[in-house]
């Protein structure tokens, strides 16, 4: 496989997207980082992260076998508009339905945020993950006090969850499957869920 075909795509180069890229770089896992301003705006950032991470277009990132999306909630529709159908590929929802400066929760009309997100990524198998830890913990070494820092994930597709769970394991975290998007996605959703910002470590 070529480097690009075996990469992970990242749409959004903010705190979470960058922290995820740093976690990948620590394990030398290739990824394409993208944002709304184009690859040239990311050159200094990717050079600071490591050689396995390169800047690319939003379309390049979206074409990878696994794609993580981490964008301000109000900008998600624009960030995903016009992309081709995901054709059954895995898309990780690392978004939270709230944003600075007001931190006012988005109106979800009773749905989990991941269910709303799934409507923006046609053809994708959506897994909620990587949104509930503070970015500095996501980017840090997950080996903690003799254990592994916990990362929760949720989704409606068993195989997609297995792929994301395997990735979480490769990164050194202890993955815990919380079930479906409607149930598990709500548990890690911020605001509203009980699990975000908790730093949990699994031993043994």
N, C-alpha and C positions, 0 to 999 in steps of 0.2 A: 504494500500500500504506500502511496505517496504520503509525504508529511501532512499535507492538507486534508487528505481523505481520512486520516486516522486522528485528526485533531478534534478538540472540543470547541464549539463556538460559544462566544460570550457576547451578548448584546447588552451594552451598558457598561461604561467604564467608571462608574461612581464607586462609592465605598464598598459595596458588596461585590460588584463585578471584579474590582481590582483585588480585593481580598481573596476571592475565589481563584483568580489568576495566580496569585502568590502561593496559594496552597497547592495548585497544580505544578507550579515551577519547582517547588521544593522536592517533588517526586519526579521531576523531569518529564511531565506529561505535556505533550504539545497542545497548544490552544491558540485560537484566533480571537483577539480582543477587538471589539468594534464599538463605535459610538455614532452619534448623529452628525459629528463634525468631520468624519473621515479619517483615514489611516494616518495622514501626515500629522494630525494633532496628537497622536498617541505614541509617536516614535520615542520620545524621551521616557515616557512611562514604561513602555515595554522593555526598553534597554535597562531600566532600573529593576525590573522584575526578574528577568533571566532569559537565557537563550531559547528555551522551549516555547516562549510566548512571542507571537508576532502580531502586529497590527494588520487589520484587514477591513474590508467593507462590511456593512451590515448584511449584505447578500451573501458574502463569503462565509461569515459566521453562521448565518441561518442555514447554510447548506451542509453543515457538519452532522455526523451521526447522533451526537448529543449536543443540545444547545441550551445554555443557561441564559435566562432573561432577567435582568435586574435594572429596572428603569423607574423613575418617579412615576407614581400611579397615574397622574393626570396626563403624562406623556406616553403611556403605553400604547394607546391606539395609533398615534403617529409613528412610534418607533417600529411597530409591526405592520403598518399598512403597506399593501402592495407586495408583500413577500409571497412567494409561491406556496402552494399547499405543502404541508410538511410530510405528507406521504407516509405516515406511520412512524416517523422518527420521534425520538424522545426529546421533549422540551421540559426543562426544569424551571418551575416558577419560583423565583427567589424574591418576589415582590411583596411589599406590604401596602395595604390600602390606606396609607397616610403619608404625609410628606411635609417637610419644612416649607415655609417658616411657621405656619399656623398649627400644624399637627392636628388638623381636624379630620376625624375618620371619614372615609369616603362612604357614600350611600350605596349599599350593596343590595338593597331590597330583599333582605332575608337570605341571600345566597352566600356561600363561602367565597372568598376572594378568588380562590383557584378556579371555581366554577365560572366566574366572570372572565378570568384570564383565558380559560380554555376556549371561550368563544372568539378570542382574538388570534388564535393560532390553529386555523383549520387543518385537520389531518394529523395533528400532533397527539402523541400519547403523553399527557401532562403528569409530571411528578412534582409535588411541592417539596422543596428542600432548600437548605442553605440560607433561609431568610430569618431564622430565629436566633442565631448567635450574633453578638456584636461583631462588627467587621474585624476588629483587632484580634478577637479570639479565633475567628475563621482563618485568619492569615497566620496565626501562631502555631507552633508545634503542638499537635493534639495529644502528645504523650504528656500526661499530667499526674503528678503525685503517684507514679507507679501504675496509673490506669490510662484510659483513653477518654478524651472529651467526646461527649455524646452529640450526634447529629440526628434529628428526627426527619423522617420523610413519609409522604403519603401519596396515594394515587389510586386510580381505578383499574389500571392495567398491570397485571401481575408481572409480566415479563419486563415491562418498562421499570417497574420498581426494583426488580432484580438487578437490572443494569445500573441504576443509580445507587443501589445498595452496594454493589461491587465497587463502584467508583469511590464511594464514601470510605469503604474499607481500604482501597489503594492509597487514599490520602491519609490513612492512619487514624481515622475517627471510628467510633463505635456507632454504627447505624442502628436505629430502632424504627421499625415499620409501624406506623400509627393507623393503617387501614386506608379507607377511601378518602377522596378529596373532601366530600361533604362532612365526614366525621374527623379524620385526622388533620385535614387542612385547616379546619376551624381551631383545632387545639394549638397549632403553631402560628396562627394568624395574629398579626399585630396591627392594631389593637384588638382586644377581645379574647384572645386565647390565653390559657394559663401558662403556657410553656415558653414564650419568647423571653429573651434576656436571662433566663436561668442558665447558669453554667453548671452542667451536670457531668460527672465523670463516672465511667463504668470500670469496675475492678474485676479481674478474673475472667 
